[in-house]
Amino acid sequence: MTAQITIIGLGQIGASIGMALAENKLTAKRVGVDRDLAVARAAESLGVVDEIKRLPDAVQNADIILLCLPLAELRETFKQIGPNLKAGSILMDTAPVKSQVMQWFQEYIPEGRFYLGLVPALTAEALSSPESGLNAARPDLFKKTVMVVDVPSGTPEEVEKLGLAVARALGAKPMLTNISESDSLMAAVHLLPQLTSVALIHATIDQPGWAESRKLTGGAFASVTRGAADFDDAASLKTASLANRDSILRSLNLMLASLTALRDEIAEGQEQNLAERFDQAFEARQRWLDERTAALWLQEGGESYDITELGEQVMNMLFGSSIVNRMKKKK
């Protein structure tokens, strides 16, 4: 018997997961779904998935469902697939904010199905790539990275272990967290850069002088404003900001304090302070890039994994008997 893994959303993240599962010889049937049928067909032709289907047919026999969708699309997707999920199936999503996703899961998904949140990071080599969507997919997108695995309270141990094994099978080192901790981390490194981009756009475009200054915009402007367009759509950014309000307010307050200090130093002509601030910023960014590339944190704990064995581990967890049956036996 072969496991079925359904991937909903075949953009960069979803397609890369499909590629990684195939490359790491995880012997499961990969079913793909994308609202853009042309993208789904292209993914199938590239070997990203074994078969494409439409919802809800794509989830009826699925053991694992990976939702690689914008946050704003998850509620409707849960509502659509909920009645068609088989008992014991496991849903995982890759959205940046999990508290809202967990609420939708509880609202629309019947009991006896399980939720795990994944927060993938991209390999350092992919960070500067201008490509997006299916064209940016690569089987090593998650190698030498840490992948957050959010485990809700009360999740069976076997489901938790399966989530960790899936992260490893994708080439990442799992980092087990709770949803609150995960959302706090993502407020600073995922949402704040996008909100900063939005603020810059509103402070420049269509402001006095823009008719002339727009002709002179360069790489710095394009790079910073990219955050408002290339990562989350407008609806998802709104939802994530409001769902993660406390964490994002803390991050925004730190950003405002930094901008205020910078403004004051410029206003007062504090050359020494400005020089130190700029030097520290340039050095800190380079240090982060070096650390991100080296990824020495992957060695912490001394863990070493064999990808082939991990594929077998995932299959063994799913089969022999289903997770739901094993849960019944334990009771």
N, C-alpha and C positions, 0 to 999 in steps of 0.2 A: 504494500500500500504506500502511495506517495503523498506526502504532505502538500497542501496548497497554500501558497503565500500570495495574497492579493495586494497589489500596490495600486493605490488610488492617487493619481497625480503623477505624471511622467515628465516632470521638469527636471532640473539639475539633480535635486536630491532623490526623488523617486527613481529616476532612470539610473543614477549611480548605484543605488541600492540593488536594483535588478542586475546590473553588471557585476557588482561585487559578489552577489550570491552565486552567480554562474561561475565567476573566476575562482571562487573559493570552494567550488565543487559541492555546494550545499544542494543535495539531491531533492529538490522540491519543485513542484509545478508552479511556475511564476505566471500569474494572471495579471494583466495590466488594464487600467482604466484611466481614461483622460477625457475631459469634456470636449476637447478638440480632437475629433476623430482622425484628422490628418497626423497629429502628433502621436496618437496611439498606434496608428499603422506604421509610422516611421520607426517608433520604438520597437515594434515587433520585427520589422525588417532588419534592424540593427542587432537583434538578439537580446535586447534589454529584457523582454518578457517572452514567454513561450506562446502565449495566446492573449488576445484582447477580447474583452467583453464589456457589456454595459451594466450599469447598476439597475436593479439589485442582483441580477444573475451572478455577477462576479464574486459576490461574497457568500453565496448560499452554501458552498462546500469548503470555504476557506478556514484554515486552522489559525492563521495569522493574517491580520489585515493591517497594512501599513498605510496610514493616511498622510500623504506628503502634499498637503494642500495649504493655501493661505488660511490664516485663522478665521477670517470672515466666512469661509465656505464650510467650516466644520459642523456648525450647528445643523444646517440643512442636510448635510451628508449623514450625520448620525440619525437624524429623523427618517431619512430615506432607507437606510440599511438596517436599522434596528430590528424590525420584524423578521428579517431574513437571515439573521446570524444564527449559526448552529450553537448549541450548548457547548461550553468549554472553549470557544474561540477567544482569541486574544487580540485586542485592538491596540495599536501603537500609533502615535502621531509624532510629527516632527515640528509642530508649531513652537514658537519661542516662549509663549506664555501658557502655563498649564492649568492655573486655577479655574479659568473660564471653561477650558476644555473639559475638565473633570465635572463641572456642573452640568454641561450638556450631556456628557456620558451618562451621568446618573439620571438625567431627565428622560433620555430617549432609548437607552440600551437596557434590555431585559436582564434580570438577574441570571447568574450562571455564566455570564461573559465577563472578561477581565480587561482592565485598562492599564497600560504602562505608557509613560511619556518618555519620548526620546528627544534629546536636544543635541543634534550633531554639530560638530565643528568641521571646517574644511581643512584639508591639508594645506600647509603653508604655501606650497607652490601654486595653489589655486586662488589665493587671496587677491592677487593683482590681475587676474584674468578678466578681460572685458566681456567675455561671452556669458550668456545666460541660457536658461531653459535646457532643452534636450541637447543642444549643441555643446553645452558646457559639462555634460555628464562624462564621468570617467570612473573606471572601476576602483581606482586607488584614491578616490576623493576623501575617504575617511581614514586612510592609513597615517600612522604617526600622529593621531589625534586622540583627544579624550571625548567620549560621548556620554552625556548625562543620561542616566536612567532614573526616571521618577517613579517611585513605587508607592501608590496610595496605601494608607493604613488598612490592615486587614487582608492584604493581598496574599494568597497562598505562596508558600516558599518555593514551590516548583514553578510557579508563574514568574516569580522574581528571578530565579535562576535562568529561566528561558530567556528573559529580557537581557540579562547580562551576556548570555551566550550569543544572542543575535548581534549585540554590539561588537563582540569580539570577532564574530564571523565576518563582519563588515570591515575588519581591520583596525578597529578602534579599541582603546582601553576604556572600559565602562567606569563611570563615576556615579556611585549610588547616592542619590539625594532624596529629599522630600520636595514636594511641589513648592512650598513657601521659599525654601532655600534656592531652588532653581529659578523661580521667578525673580528673586532679588538679584541674582547674578546677571540675568539677562536684561534687567532694567538698565544696568550700567553699560554693558558692552554691546547690546543689540538695539534697544529702543532709544537710548540717549543719543547715539550718533545720528539716528534718523530724525529725531526731534530737533537736533541741532541743525541738520540740513534744512528742515522745514523753516526754522527760524531765520536762517541765512537767506533763503529764497524770499521770505516776506520782507526782510530788511533791505533787499536790493531790487528785485524785479518789480517793475512798475512804480518804483519810487522816483522822486525827482532826480533827473540826470540819467535815468536808465536808458533813454532813447539813444544816448551817445555811449554810455559805458558798456552796454550790451555788446557793442562792436569790438570791445577790447578784452572780453572775458577769456580766460585762459585755463590752463590745466588745473590750477589750484581751485578755481571756482567750479569747474566741472567735477573735480574729484570730491569736493565736500558736498555739493548738491546731489551727487549720485545717490547718496543715502536715502533720499526721499523717493526714489523711483525704482531702484534695482533690487530691493530686498522684500519689502512688504507692500501690498497695495494700500491705497488710502483707507479703505474700510477696515482692513486688518490692523493697520497702525492705530486707528482710532479705538478699535475694540481692545487691543493689547494695552494701550495707554490707560484706559479707564479700568480695565480688569486688574491691572497691576499698579493701581494708583499710589499706594503708600510708597512702594519701592521707587517708582519713577519720580515722585515728588522729592524724595531724598536725593536722587541723582541730579535732578534739575536744580535743586538748591545748591549743590556743590558746584555745578556748572556756572550758575549765576554768581556765586561768590568768587569763582576764578575770573570770570569776565569783569566783575566789578574791580577786583584788585588790578587787573591788567589795565582797565580804563584809567584808574586813579594814578597808576605809575606813569602812563603816557601823559595824562593831564598835568602832572607835577614835574614832568621832565626827569624822572628818576632813571638816569642812564644805567647806573650800576645794577639796580634792581631788574630793569628790563633785560640787560645782558645776561644776568644770572637766570632769569625766568626762561628766556629763549634757549640758552645753552642747556638747561635742565630738560626742557621739552624735547629738543633734538636728540639728546643723549638717551632720554627715557624711551623715545620711540624706537631708536635703533636697538636698544637693549631688548625691548619687547620683540622686535622682529627676529633678533638673533636667538632669543629664547624659544620663540614660536617655531623657528626652523629646526633648532636642535632637539626640541621636545624631550629634554632630559627627564622630565617628570614621568615619562612612560616607564622609566626604570624603577621608580619608587615602588617599594613592596616586593621587588625581585620577581614579579610574575612573568612567566613565559608561556605562550600559548601556541599550540599547533593548530593551524587553521583547519586541516583535514579532520582532526579529532573533534574540533568544535562543530563542524558540520554534522558529524555523526552524533554528537551530543544533542544538538537541536532535534534531530530526527528521533533519537531515542526518547527524548522527553515527550515528543508528540505522539509517538506510536508505541506499539506493544499493547498499550491501552491508552485511552484518551485521558487528558488531564482531569476532566470532569469526573470520569469513573474512578480515578485514583483518589480524588478528593472525597468521593462517597465512601470508598473503602476505609479511608482514614477516620471518617466519622463513625 
